Amino acid sequence: MLIACSGRQLRADEDIFKFGLTPVFLTSDLELLGHLRAYLSSKIGGPVELVMRRTYQEITALLVSGQIHSAWICGYPYVQYRDSLDLVATPCWHGKPLYQSYLIAPSDRTVDDWRELRGDIHAFSDPDSNSGFLVTRTLLAENGMMPDQFFARHFFTYGHRNVVRAVASRLAHSGSVDGYVWEVMQKTESALVARTRIVRRSEWLGFPPVAAPKSLAGEPRLARFKDALMTMADDSEGRKVLDLLKLDGFVPTKPSLFDAIAAKVETVRRFG
């Protein structure tokens, strides 16, 4: 989905450092957001605003147009706009900057193969989500199908947690969800997640990265921000953030980490 960029671009001397968060981030935890803001403010040396919107597209538009300094986005919008974006850091989970997409169904449903989900009402996360849409969209394209041909109906929940809730409550027969979010929810909302089960795991893919607009390259606070992410595990406040996120830390990565996601974008483009 192409984004029309408009609005005032940030100046290098803007007082507030603006960090965008998409629904891939576990944003409903006020304690987590408080620790994150406090940690980043102390390391950057000034106030930090956590910018949140309902959709990936809204945050990506702000980022690409330089209206925010950085954002934790998804690999899908990153590969779509990587000519305009620099990688800042990528989260490390279970020792690697990788995650999977899960296809899930209600826990008491007898289904062992994704093909058995044909005819479902299916919950996707966001049209610009890799794990919550693109992976399943590509799987169907590789098998000569569009979502409208495979599913009886599908809808977007605009949040991975909402996908789990939709499937657990049987609002949807199945769903496409970020495997990291599902695994974290299994620890934090175990009763809810226990009402779902994994039908299919995708291959390992580049974890949703933190990116910044190339137009702000050289902004001094971006260097301090990157250092803050890289050294988060070495700080007591930073460790609180990582503990709440269930992450090991943040690591530098190359654009090639997201080549497999770029290949999925190309597969979908060729299929139409």
C-alpha positions in Angstrom: 0.0 0.0 0.0 1.6 3.3 -1.1 1.6 6.1 1.4 1.2 9.8 0.5 3.5 11.7 2.8 2.5 15.1 3.9 2.9 17.4 6.9 5.8 19.2 8.5 9.1 17.4 8.7 10.9 17.4 12.0 13.8 19.8 12.5 17.0 18.5 14.0 16.5 20.8 17.0 12.9 19.6 17.9 12.7 19.5 21.7 10.8 16.3 21.9 12.1 13.0 20.5 9.2 11.2 18.9 9.2 7.4 18.8 6.4 5.7 17.0 4.8 2.4 18.1 2.6 0.2 15.9 0.2 -2.5 17.1 3.0 -5.1 16.8 4.1 -3.5 20.1 2.3 -4.6 23.3 1.0 -1.1 23.9 -1.8 -1.9 26.4 0.7 -2.2 29.3 0.9 1.2 30.9 3.7 0.0 33.2 5.8 -1.0 30.2 5.2 2.4 28.4 6.2 4.3 31.5 9.5 2.4 31.9 10.2 2.7 28.2 9.6 6.5 28.2 11.7 7.0 31.3 14.6 4.9 30.0 14.8 6.5 26.6 14.4 10.0 28.1 17.4 9.4 30.5 19.6 8.1 27.7 18.7 10.6 25.0 18.9 13.5 27.4 15.5 15.0 26.8 11.8 14.4 26.7 10.4 11.5 24.6 6.9 11.2 23.2 5.6 7.7 22.4 3.5 8.1 19.3 0.8 5.5 18.8 -1.8 5.1 16.1 -4.4 2.5 15.3 -2.9 1.2 12.1 0.6 0.4 10.7 0.0 2.7 7.8 -0.5 5.8 10.0 2.8 5.2 11.8 4.7 4.4 8.6 3.4 7.6 7.0 4.7 9.7 9.9 8.0 7.9 9.8 8.7 8.0 6.0 7.7 11.7 5.9 10.1 12.5 8.8 7.3 13.7 11.2 8.7 11.3 13.9 12.3 10.5 14.6 12.0 6.7 14.7 9.5 3.9 15.0 9.2 0.3 15.8 7.5 -1.0 12.7 7.0 -4.3 10.9 9.2 -5.9 8.3 6.5 -5.5 5.6 6.4 -1.7 5.6 10.2 -1.7 6.1 10.9 -3.5 2.8 8.3 -1.4 1.0 10.0 1.8 2.1 13.6 0.8 2.8 14.9 3.3 0.2 13.7 6.0 2.6 14.5 4.3 5.9 17.6 3.4 7.9 17.6 0.4 10.3 18.3 1.5 13.8 18.2 -1.9 15.6 16.2 -5.1 15.7 14.9 -6.9 18.8 16.6 -10.1 19.8 14.2 -12.9 20.9 15.3 -16.3 22.2 18.8 -15.3 21.1 18.0 -14.3 17.5 16.5 -11.3 15.7 13.8 -13.6 14.2 10.2 -14.6 14.7 7.4 -16.5 13.0 3.8 -16.0 11.9 1.3 -18.4 13.3 -2.0 -19.6 11.9 -4.2 -20.2 14.9 -7.6 -21.8 15.5 -9.8 -22.5 18.6 -8.1 -25.0 20.9 -10.9 -27.6 20.7 -11.0 -27.5 16.9 -9.7 -30.6 15.2 -7.5 -29.3 12.4 -4.0 -30.4 11.5 -3.3 -28.7 8.2 -3.8 -25.1 7.1 -5.8 -26.2 4.0 -8.5 -27.3 6.4 -9.1 -23.6 7.2 -10.8 -23.2 3.8 -14.2 -21.6 4.2 -13.4 -20.0 7.6 -14.2 -16.6 8.8 -10.5 -15.5 9.3 -9.0 -12.7 11.4 -6.0 -10.8 10.0 -4.1 -8.2 12.1 -3.4 -5.4 9.7 -3.1 -5.1 5.9 0.5 -3.9 6.3 1.5 -6.6 8.8 4.0 -9.3 7.7 2.9 -12.0 10.3 -0.7 -10.8 10.5 -1.4 -10.7 6.8 1.5 -11.0 4.3 2.7 -14.4 5.3 -0.8 -16.0 4.9 -1.5 -13.9 1.7 1.7 -15.3 0.2 0.9 -18.9 1.3 -2.4 -18.6 -0.6 -0.8 -17.0 -3.6 1.8 -19.8 -3.8 -1.2 -22.1 -4.0 -3.0 -20.1 -6.6 -5.6 -18.5 -4.3 -6.7 -15.1 -3.1 -8.0 -14.7 0.5 -11.5 -14.1 -0.9 -11.3 -17.4 -2.7 -10.0 -19.4 0.3 -11.9 -17.9 3.2 -15.6 -17.4 3.4 -14.9 -14.0 4.9 -12.0 -12.2 6.5 -11.5 -9.0 8.5 -8.8 -6.9 10.1 -8.6 -6.6 13.9 -5.8 -3.9 13.9 -3.9 -5.6 16.7 -2.3 -9.0 17.2 -3.9 -9.4 20.6 -7.2 -8.7 18.9 -6.6 -11.6 16.5 -6.1 -13.9 19.5 -9.2 -12.5 21.2 -11.3 -13.0 18.0 -10.3 -16.6 17.6 -10.6 -17.4 21.4 -14.1 -16.0 21.4 -15.0 -17.7 18.1 -15.7 -14.3 16.4 -13.3 -15.9 13.9 -12.7 -19.5 13.0 -9.0 -18.9 12.5 -6.5 -16.1 12.5 -3.0 -14.9 11.4 -0.9 -13.6 14.3 2.6 -12.6 15.2 4.2 -15.7 16.9 6.1 -13.5 19.3 2.9 -11.8 20.5 1.1 -15.1 20.9 4.0 -16.6 22.9 4.2 -13.5 25.2 0.4 -13.6 25.7 0.8 -17.3 26.6 2.7 -16.1 29.6 0.8 -12.9 30.4 -2.8 -13.9 29.4 -2.6 -17.7 29.6 -6.3 -18.4 30.1 -7.1 -16.5 26.9 -4.4 -18.1 24.8 -5.2 -21.6 26.1 -8.5 -21.2 24.1 -6.4 -21.2 20.9 -4.0 -23.5 19.2 -1.3 -23.2 16.5 -2.2 -24.8 13.2 0.9 -23.7 11.2 4.2 -21.9 12.0 5.9 -20.0 9.2 9.6 -20.0 8.5 11.8 -17.8 10.6 11.7 -14.1 9.4 13.3 -10.9 10.4 11.8 -9.5 13.6 9.9 -6.2 13.4 12.7 -3.6 13.4 13.2 -0.1 14.7 13.8 2.3 11.8 14.4 6.0 11.2 13.9 8.2 8.2 17.0 8.7 6.0 16.2 12.4 6.0 17.1 12.6 9.7 20.5 10.8 9.3 23.1 12.5 11.4 20.6 13.8 14.0 22.6 13.5 17.2 19.7 12.1 19.3 19.3 9.3 16.8 22.8 8.1 17.7 22.0 8.3 21.4 18.7 6.5 20.8 20.4 3.7 18.9 23.0 3.4 21.7 20.1 3.3 24.3 18.5 0.4 22.5 21.8 -1.5 22.1 22.7 -1.1 25.8 19.3 -1.6 27.3 20.2 -4.9 28.9 23.0 -3.1 30.8 20.7 -0.7 32.6 18.3 -1.5 35.5 15.5 0.6 33.9 16.2 -0.9 30.5 16.1 -4.4 31.9 12.6 -3.7 33.3 11.5 -2.8 29.7 13.1 -6.0 28.3 11.6 -8.2 31.0 8.1 -6.8 30.3 8.6 -7.3 26.6 10.2 -10.8 27.1 13.1 -9.8 24.8 16.8 -10.4 25.2 17.8 -6.9 23.8 18.3 -5.1 20.6 21.0 -5.8 18.0 22.3 -4.2 14.8 21.1 -5.9 11.7 21.5 -5.5 7.9 18.7 -4.9 5.4 19.3 -8.4 4.0 17.7 -9.8 7.2 14.4 -8.8 5.6 15.0 -10.3 2.1 12.7 -13.2 2.8 9.9 -10.7 3.5 10.7 -8.8 0.4 10.4 -12.0 -1.6 6.9 -12.5 -0.2 6.0 -9.0 -1.3 7.2 -9.9 -4.8 5.3 -13.1 -4.8 2.1 -11.3 -4.0 2.8 -8.6 -6.5 3.3 -11.1 -9.3 0.2 -13.1 -8.4 -1.9 -9.9 -8.5 
